[in-house]
Amino acid sequence: MDNKKIFELIKKSKENDMKAVFELIMTFEDLINKESLVNGRFNQECKDYIIDNLLKQIKNFKKF
């Protein structure tokens, strides 16, 4: 996915477009899953934590 599309998804996510939020999470799902490993095993709690923090950070972005 190109940067322009990601930018648009973030912009829409900031405006509470839930479809854009979902699409943004799905775009980065492989990376999120990769970073959700604890001792080499997938950890759902870790994944939830990453997604929660991603959503919080999107809300903290300045207006575009």
C-alpha positions in Angstrom: 0.0 0.0 0.0 1.4 3.4 -0.9 2.0 6.3 1.5 -0.9 8.4 0.1 -3.4 5.6 0.8 -2.0 5.2 4.4 -2.2 9.0 4.9 -5.9 9.0 3.8 -6.7 6.1 6.1 -5.1 7.9 9.1 -6.9 11.1 8.3 -10.2 9.3 8.1 -9.4 7.3 11.3 -8.8 10.5 13.1 -12.3 11.6 12.0 -13.7 8.4 13.6 -14.3 6.6 10.4 -14.5 3.0 11.8 -14.1 1.4 8.3 -10.8 3.3 7.9 -9.7 2.3 11.3 -10.3 -1.4 10.5 -8.6 -1.0 7.1 -5.6 0.6 8.8 -5.3 -2.2 11.3 -5.6 -4.8 8.5 -2.9 -3.0 6.5 -0.4 -3.4 9.4 -1.7 -6.7 10.7 1.4 -8.7 9.6 3.7 -6.2 11.4 1.5 -6.1 14.5 1.4 -9.9 14.6 5.2 -10.0 14.2 5.7 -7.6 17.1 3.1 -9.6 19.3 5.5 -12.4 20.0 6.6 -13.1 23.6 9.3 -15.7 23.9 8.7 -16.7 20.3 5.0 -17.3 20.8 2.1 -15.2 19.6 0.4 -13.3 22.5 -3.1 -11.9 21.9 -2.8 -9.6 24.9 0.3 -8.0 23.4 -1.5 -7.6 20.0 -4.4 -5.9 21.7 -2.0 -3.6 23.5 -0.3 -2.6 20.3 -3.6 -1.9 18.5 -4.9 0.0 21.5 -1.8 2.2 21.5 -2.0 2.7 17.7 -5.5 4.0 18.0 -4.5 6.3 20.9 -1.6 7.7 18.9 -3.9 8.3 15.9 -6.2 10.4 18.1 -3.2 12.4 19.2 -2.1 13.4 15.7 -2.5 17.1 14.9 -5.1 18.1 12.4 -4.2 17.7 8.7 
